[in-house]
Amino acid sequence: MKWALVFLIAAATTVSDVLQAAAMKRHGEIDDFRPGAIGRLAALLVRNKMIVASVVAMAVSFFAFIALLSLADLSFAVPATAGSYIFETVLAKYLLKEPVTWGRWAGASLVACGVALLAR
Amino acid sequence: MHLKTFFFTVIVILTSVSGNFSLSWGMHQVGSLASVAPTAYVRAVLNPWVMLGISLLVLWLFSHMTLLSWADLSYVLPVTSVGYALSALAGKLFLHEAISPARWTGILLIVSGVALVARSAPRKAVEQGAAS
């Protein structure tokens, strides 16, 4: 049960992050932080299908995460999802066409190993 | 690191760490949730700590989306992970949790990974114009 939830969290988080990144790349840089501009931006984003799908995936990940937290400690729950770093970096390169340099590969790998070690 | 990138990275990290801590604390009060019954989840969501956790994660969502509007996912993901190392250090400082040698190694690896990625530009595509 624990590991089924870990897989569900990793998969849903990956889908959510990739959709969010794709939507925000299309939207362009946010540089107006006045209250009116933030309100207009929020109204625009809630109608964006990719953002809505990303929030649905995040909700799946959230409910799986709180179910996991009711069965296991935070020190197991968080590191168990470390593998998603590598998976998301692969998708960032091939799906989002990001230029993932050797530095970013090395950084994501170090972080994934580090997060996995935090459980010990 | 650019000031705007630094500012939103800090907000993403703080809301994520405090949101997860709050959720964890609340779920320990709620008890086991290995159920598909919607009422169990409604009861969990009505716990004040879980509510606070959800509010912090909504803030996380907005700051994360803002950061992703100019920074690559392959940049944001490792850089914001420094929160995991901070959680472990906060556990030692405030909750007096023991940090094993393996955990210290984990913290060191995360910090090295973050340092490696943070040196690069947040969005390579715009500045270099080509994929590597």
Boltz contact constraints between the chains, C-beta under 6 A:
constraints:
  - contact:
      token1: [A, 20]
      token2: [B, 65]
      max_distance: 6.0
  - contact:
      token1: [A, 20]
      token2: [B, 68]
      max_distance: 6.0
  - contact:
      token1: [A, 21]
      token2: [B, 68]
      max_distance: 6.0
  - contact:
      token1: [A, 21]
      token2: [B, 73]
      max_distance: 6.0
  - contact:
      token1: [A, 24]
      token2: [B, 65]
      max_distance: 6.0
  - contact:
      token1: [A, 24]
      token2: [B, 68]
      max_distance: 6.0
  - contact:
      token1: [A, 24]
      token2: [B, 69]
      max_distance: 6.0
  - contact:
      token1: [A, 27]
      token2: [B, 69]
      max_distance: 6.0
  - contact:
      token1: [A, 29]
      token2: [B, 69]
      max_distance: 6.0
  - contact:
      token1: [A, 29]
      token2: [B, 70]
      max_distance: 6.0
  - contact:
      token1: [A, 30]
      token2: [B, 66]
      max_distance: 6.0
  - contact:
      token1: [A, 30]
      token2: [B, 69]
      max_distance: 6.0
  - contact:
      token1: [A, 66]
      token2: [B, 27]
      max_distance: 6.0
  - contact:
      token1: [A, 66]
      token2: [B, 44]
      max_distance: 6.0
  - contact:
      token1: [A, 67]
      token2: [B, 33]
      max_distance: 6.0
  - contact:
      token1: [A, 69]
      token2: [B, 24]
      max_distance: 6.0
  - contact:
      token1: [A, 69]
      token2: [B, 27]
      max_distance: 6.0
  - contact:
      token1: [A, 70]
      token2: [B, 27]
      max_distance: 6.0
  - contact:
      token1: [A, 70]
      token2: [B, 32]
      max_distance: 6.0
  - contact:
      token1: [A, 70]
      token2: [B, 33]
      max_distance: 6.0
  - contact:
      token1: [A, 74]
      token2: [B, 24]
      max_distance: 6.0
  - contact:
      token1: [A, 88]
      token2: [B, 77]
      max_distance: 6.0
  - contact:
      token1: [A, 89]
      token2: [B, 74]
      max_distance: 6.0
  - contact:
      token1: [A, 92]
      token2: [B, 73]
      max_distance: 6.0
  - contact:
      token1: [A, 92]
      token2: [B, 74]
      max_distance: 6.0
  - contact:
      token1: [A, 97]
      token2: [B, 131]
      max_distance: 6.0
  - contact:
      token1: [A, 98]
      token2: [B, 72]
      max_distance: 6.0
  - contact:
      token1: [A, 98]
      token2: [B, 74]
      max_distance: 6.0
  - contact:
      token1: [A, 99]
      token2: [B, 124]
      max_distance: 6.0
  - contact:
      token1: [A, 99]
      token2: [B, 125]
      max_distance: 6.0
  - contact:
      token1: [A, 99]
      token2: [B, 131]
      max_distance: 6.0
  - contact:
      token1: [A, 99]
      token2: [B, 132]
      max_distance: 6.0
  - contact:
      token1: [A, 100]
      token2: [B, 74]
      max_distance: 6.0
  - contact:
      token1: [A, 101]
      token2: [B, 132]
      max_distance: 6.0
  - contact:
      token1: [A, 103]
      token2: [B, 116]
      max_distance: 6.0
  - contact:
      token1: [A, 103]
      token2: [B, 120]
      max_distance: 6.0
  - contact:
      token1: [A, 104]
      token2: [B, 74]
      max_distance: 6.0
  - contact:
      token1: [A, 104]
      token2: [B, 117]
      max_distance: 6.0
  - contact:
      token1: [A, 106]
      token2: [B, 116]
      max_distance: 6.0
  - contact:
      token1: [A, 107]
      token2: [B, 78]
      max_distance: 6.0
  - contact:
      token1: [A, 107]
      token2: [B, 113]
      max_distance: 6.0
  - contact:
      token1: [A, 107]
      token2: [B, 116]
      max_distance: 6.0
  - contact:
      token1: [A, 107]
      token2: [B, 117]
      max_distance: 6.0
  - contact:
      token1: [A, 108]
      token2: [B, 78]
      max_distance: 6.0
  - contact:
      token1: [A, 110]
      token2: [B, 109]
      max_distance: 6.0
  - contact:
      token1: [A, 110]
      token2: [B, 112]
      max_distance: 6.0
  - contact:
      token1: [A, 110]
      token2: [B, 113]
      max_distance: 6.0
  - contact:
      token1: [A, 111]
      token2: [B, 78]
      max_distance: 6.0
  - contact:
      token1: [A, 111]
      token2: [B, 81]
      max_distance: 6.0
  - contact:
      token1: [A, 111]
      token2: [B, 110]
      max_distance: 6.0
  - contact:
      token1: [A, 111]
      token2: [B, 113]
      max_distance: 6.0
  - contact:
      token1: [A, 113]
      token2: [B, 109]
      max_distance: 6.0
  - contact:
      token1: [A, 114]
      token2: [B, 106]
      max_distance: 6.0
  - contact:
      token1: [A, 114]
      token2: [B, 109]
      max_distance: 6.0
  - contact:
      token1: [A, 114]
      token2: [B, 110]
      max_distance: 6.0
  - contact:
      token1: [A, 115]
      token2: [B, 84]
      max_distance: 6.0
  - contact:
      token1: [A, 117]
      token2: [B, 102]
      max_distance: 6.0
  - contact:
      token1: [A, 117]
      token2: [B, 105]
      max_distance: 6.0
  - contact:
      token1: [A, 117]
      token2: [B, 106]
      max_distance: 6.0
  - contact:
      token1: [A, 118]
      token2: [B, 88]
      max_distance: 6.0
  - contact:
      token1: [A, 118]
      token2: [B, 103]
      max_distance: 6.0
  - contact:
      token1: [A, 118]
      token2: [B, 106]
      max_distance: 6.0
  - contact:
      token1: [A, 120]
      token2: [B, 100]
      max_distance: 6.0
  - contact:
      token1: [A, 120]
      token2: [B, 102]
      max_distance: 6.0
